[in-house]
Amino acid sequence: MEAMSIDGSERDLEGFAVGVLQSAAPIEAPTPFERRVRWDLRGNTGFIIASTLRSGISLAAARCRWERASGMAVDHAPMMLEFVLSRGPLMRVRSSDGDGYSLGGGTFQIGQVKKPLRLVCEWDESAIGQDQDNLCLAIDGRRLCELLGAKVLPAPLERIVAHTGGYPRAAQSMSPPLYRLLDEILCCDGRGASRQLYLEAKGLELMAAMVDLLEEGERAASPLLSQQDIARLERARKILLGRMVDPPTLPELARHAGLNEVKLKEGFRAVFGAPVFAYLRNHRLDEAHRLLRQRACNVTEVAQRVGYENPSKFAAAFRKRFGVSPSTVG
């Protein structure tokens, strides 16, 4: 599997052409601010456009279709906040920090690469012959504050920026306006100065729509969370992870945290992005992946250390999260 590097520069297109397409595909320049590469190689077709907007937004949009199961490795440099829309068949992504997730299926994801990561992206046979559309806006957090006329970022974005891990992310389903804007940017046929102006306007409109969707989702999920509630939810999270092998029941966890069960369940999902025990399961599997990479224990021992009594259930959960068997890690 060939690797390419992403550092947010125009070199990314050359890297994709050489590293993934294995061909020196010509780089087009529709405007002074935009670069584009197209390919039609052995039935694999697609294009990528990358544009630097005057607003401080970096915009990249792609449409790909593969005629065989494919994959690529990406060496991702630390970057700004990334807002990603993805539609079409699922692409499985595994990162060198042990995380695993999917792109595609009409999802909207926000993240920030905090340290160098290698991402392994794979399409299986179910993706053959289907278009996958991806659009990424990247922007510095301080510049986004300036555009919003605010001193601080909206709470969902502030949590991502404040996170100390390698690739914090949040995800939800795309809204109808996001589908429309994705199509309008991918299908833009303007030229010259009008094209640059169009992409500038659509990039800002898309950024506004994504921030609105984030804030609406947060308000709907947690309309009555006070700072004291958030502190109690953090206490619940620490208790839960501290008892990873023998977790408390929901009533017990709510009692220790000083919350009722309804606020615990709704607040936990709003603040930490997952239901209580889904969050615990992901943490267990992430810890298992770390232990396996360190080769500290065999698979059965790792399963027991993260709270799985049944190695078969552990292996099934591990494969579902990371796309590989635990015995292949390390």
C-alpha positions in Angstrom: 0.0 0.0 0.0 1.5 3.3 -1.1 1.6 6.3 1.3 1.1 10.0 0.7 1.7 12.9 3.0 -0.8 15.6 4.0 0.5 18.9 5.3 -2.2 21.3 4.0 -0.2 22.5 1.0 -0.5 22.2 -2.7 2.1 19.4 -2.6 -0.8 17.1 -1.3 -2.1 16.8 -4.9 1.2 15.8 -6.3 1.6 13.3 -3.4 -1.8 11.8 -4.2 -1.0 11.5 -7.9 2.3 9.8 -7.4 1.7 7.9 -4.2 -1.8 6.6 -4.8 -2.5 6.8 -8.5 1.1 5.8 -9.2 1.0 8.2 -12.1 2.3 11.8 -12.6 -1.2 13.1 -13.3 -1.1 16.8 -14.5 -2.0 19.4 -11.9 -4.5 21.9 -13.4 -4.8 25.5 -12.1 -8.3 26.9 -12.9 -7.5 30.0 -10.8 -4.4 31.4 -9.0 -5.9 30.1 -5.8 -7.0 26.6 -6.9 -5.4 23.4 -8.0 -7.1 20.3 -9.5 -6.1 16.8 -10.5 -8.3 14.3 -12.5 -7.7 10.7 -13.2 -9.1 7.8 -15.2 -6.8 4.9 -14.7 -7.8 1.2 -15.2 -11.4 2.0 -14.5 -10.6 4.1 -11.4 -11.9 7.6 -11.9 -12.2 10.8 -10.0 -11.0 14.3 -9.3 -9.8 16.4 -6.4 -9.9 20.2 -6.1 -8.0 22.2 -3.5 -8.6 25.9 -3.0 -7.2 28.5 -0.6 -10.0 31.1 0.2 -9.3 34.7 1.2 -11.4 34.1 4.3 -8.6 31.8 5.7 -10.5 28.6 4.8 -8.7 25.8 2.9 -11.2 23.9 0.9 -10.7 20.4 -0.6 -13.4 18.5 -2.5 -13.1 15.0 -4.1 -15.2 12.5 -6.0 -13.8 9.0 -6.4 -14.9 5.8 -7.9 -12.9 2.6 -7.6 -13.3 -0.6 -9.7 -11.5 -2.8 -7.2 -11.0 -3.0 -3.5 -8.5 -0.2 -2.7 -6.6 1.5 0.0 -4.0 4.1 0.8 -1.9 5.2 3.7 -1.8 8.9 4.6 0.9 10.5 6.8 -1.1 13.4 8.3 0.8 16.4 9.7 -0.7 18.4 12.6 -3.3 20.7 11.1 -6.1 23.1 11.8 -9.7 22.3 12.6 -11.1 20.1 9.9 -14.8 20.0 8.9 -15.5 16.9 6.7 -18.6 15.9 4.8 -18.7 12.5 3.2 -21.3 10.7 1.1 -21.4 7.3 -0.6 -20.0 3.9 0.3 -18.2 3.6 3.6 -14.4 4.1 3.8 -12.8 2.5 6.8 -10.1 4.6 8.5 -7.6 3.4 11.1 -5.1 5.7 12.7 -1.7 5.1 14.3 -3.0 6.3 17.7 -5.4 3.3 17.8 -8.6 5.0 16.7 -10.9 3.7 14.1 -13.9 5.3 12.3 -15.7 5.4 9.0 -16.2 8.1 6.3 -19.2 8.0 4.0 -22.8 7.3 4.5 -23.8 11.0 4.7 -21.8 12.0 7.8 -20.5 15.3 9.0 -17.3 15.1 11.1 -15.1 17.6 12.9 -11.6 16.9 14.1 -8.2 18.3 14.6 -4.9 16.5 14.1 -2.8 17.4 17.1 0.3 15.3 16.3 1.7 13.4 13.3 -0.5 10.4 12.5 -0.6 7.7 9.9 -4.1 7.0 8.6 -4.9 3.8 6.7 -7.9 4.2 4.5 -9.6 1.2 2.9 -12.6 0.5 0.6 -13.9 -3.0 0.3 -15.8 -4.7 -2.5 -19.1 -3.1 -1.4 -17.7 0.3 -2.6 -16.9 -0.9 -6.2 -18.6 1.1 -8.9 -20.0 3.7 -6.6 -19.1 7.4 -6.2 -17.8 8.6 -2.9 -17.9 12.3 -2.3 -15.8 14.0 0.3 -15.4 17.7 1.2 -13.1 19.1 3.8 -12.9 22.7 5.1 -9.8 23.5 7.3 -9.4 26.7 9.3 -7.4 28.0 12.3 -9.6 28.3 15.4 -8.6 31.9 16.0 -9.6 32.8 12.5 -12.9 31.1 12.9 -13.5 33.1 16.0 -12.9 36.3 14.0 -15.3 35.2 11.3 -17.9 34.5 13.9 -17.3 37.7 15.8 -16.8 35.8 19.0 -14.0 35.6 21.6 -14.3 31.8 22.0 -15.3 29.0 19.7 -18.7 27.3 20.1 -18.6 24.7 22.9 -18.4 21.6 20.7 -15.4 23.0 18.8 -13.8 24.3 22.0 -13.8 20.8 23.4 -12.0 19.5 20.3 -9.4 22.2 20.5 -8.8 21.7 24.2 -8.5 17.9 23.8 -5.0 16.6 24.5 -5.2 13.5 22.3 -4.0 12.9 18.8 -7.1 13.2 16.7 -10.2 14.3 18.7 -13.4 14.1 16.6 -17.1 14.5 16.7 -19.6 13.2 14.2 -23.3 13.4 13.2 -25.6 13.0 10.2 -25.5 15.6 7.4 -28.5 18.0 7.2 -30.3 18.8 3.9 -28.4 22.2 3.6 -25.1 20.3 3.8 -26.1 17.9 1.0 -27.0 20.9 -1.1 -23.8 22.7 -0.5 -21.7 19.6 -1.1 -23.3 19.3 -4.6 -22.9 23.0 -5.4 -19.2 22.9 -4.6 -18.5 19.6 -6.4 -20.4 20.7 -9.5 -19.2 24.3 -9.7 -18.5 25.1 -13.3 -17.5 28.7 -13.0 -14.2 30.0 -14.4 -11.7 32.6 -13.5 -12.6 35.3 -11.0 -16.3 34.3 -10.8 -15.2 30.8 -9.8 -13.0 32.0 -7.0 -15.9 34.3 -5.8 -18.4 31.4 -6.0 -16.2 29.1 -3.9 -15.5 31.8 -1.4 -19.2 32.4 -0.9 -20.0 28.7 -0.7 -17.2 28.0 1.6 -18.4 30.6 4.1 -22.0 29.5 3.7 -21.0 25.9 4.4 -18.9 26.9 7.4 -21.9 28.8 8.8 -24.3 25.9 8.2 -21.9 23.4 9.9 -21.5 25.7 13.0 -25.3 26.1 13.2 -25.8 22.3 13.0 -23.3 21.8 15.7 -24.9 24.3 18.1 -28.4 23.1 17.3 -27.4 19.5 18.1 -25.8 20.6 21.3 -28.9 22.6 22.4 -31.2 19.7 21.5 -29.1 17.2 23.4 -28.4 19.2 26.5 -30.9 22.1 27.0 -30.5 22.2 30.7 -26.9 21.4 31.5 -25.3 23.8 33.9 -21.6 24.0 34.7 -22.2 22.0 37.8 -23.9 19.3 35.7 -20.9 19.2 33.4 -18.5 18.9 36.4 -20.7 16.0 37.7 -20.6 14.3 34.2 -16.8 14.5 34.2 -16.8 12.9 37.6 -19.1 10.1 36.2 -16.7 9.6 33.3 -13.7 9.3 35.6 -15.5 6.8 37.8 -16.6 4.8 34.8 -13.0 4.6 33.4 -11.6 3.9 36.8 -13.8 0.8 37.1 -13.3 -0.3 33.5 -13.1 -4.0 34.4 -16.0 -4.0 36.8 -18.2 -1.0 35.8 -21.0 0.4 37.9 -24.6 0.1 36.9 -26.3 3.3 35.6 -28.2 3.9 38.9 -24.9 3.4 40.8 -23.0 5.7 38.5 -25.7 8.4 38.7 -25.7 8.2 42.5 -21.9 8.6 42.8 -21.9 11.5 40.3 -24.9 13.3 42.0 -27.2 13.2 38.9 -30.5 11.5 38.1 -30.3 8.7 35.5 -32.0 10.8 32.7 -29.6 13.7 33.0 -26.7 11.2 33.2 -27.7 9.5 30.0 -28.6 12.6 28.0 -25.8 14.7 29.3 -23.1 12.0 28.8 -24.0 11.7 25.2 -24.1 15.5 24.7 -20.7 16.2 26.4 -18.7 13.1 25.5 -20.3 12.2 22.2 -21.5 8.7 23.0 -23.9 6.9 25.4 -22.3 5.8 28.7 -21.5 2.2 27.9 -20.7 2.8 24.3 -18.1 5.3 25.5 -16.8 2.7 28.0 -16.6 0.0 25.2 -14.6 2.3 22.9 -12.2 3.2 25.8 -11.7 -0.5 26.6 -10.9 -1.3 22.9 -8.6 1.7 22.6 -6.7 0.6 25.7 -6.6 -3.0 24.3 -5.1 -1.6 21.0 -2.5 0.3 22.9 -1.5 -2.8 25.0 -1.3 -5.0 21.9 0.9 -2.4 20.1 3.2 -2.5 23.1 3.2 -6.3 23.0 2.8 -6.2 26.8 0.4 -9.2 26.9 -1.1 -11.8 24.6 -4.6 -11.4 23.2 -6.3 -13.3 26.0 -4.5 -11.4 28.7 -5.4 -8.1 27.1 -9.0 -9.0 26.8 -9.1 -9.8 30.6 -7.2 -6.6 31.5 -9.8 -4.4 29.7 -12.8 -6.2 31.1 -13.7 -8.9 28.6 -14.2 -12.4 30.1 -14.9 -14.0 26.7 -12.0 -13.7 24.2 -14.3 -14.4 21.3 -16.5 -11.5 22.2 -13.5 -9.3 22.6 -12.1 -10.3 19.2 -15.5 -9.6 17.5 -15.8 -6.2 19.2 -12.1 -5.4 18.3 -12.7 -6.3 14.6 -15.8 -4.2 14.4 -14.0 -1.1 15.8 -10.6 -1.4 14.0 -11.4 -3.6 11.1 -8.6 -6.1 12.0 -8.2 -9.1 14.3 -6.5 -8.3 17.6 -3.9 -11.1 16.8 -2.6 -9.0 13.9 -1.8 -5.9 16.0 1.7 -5.4 17.2 
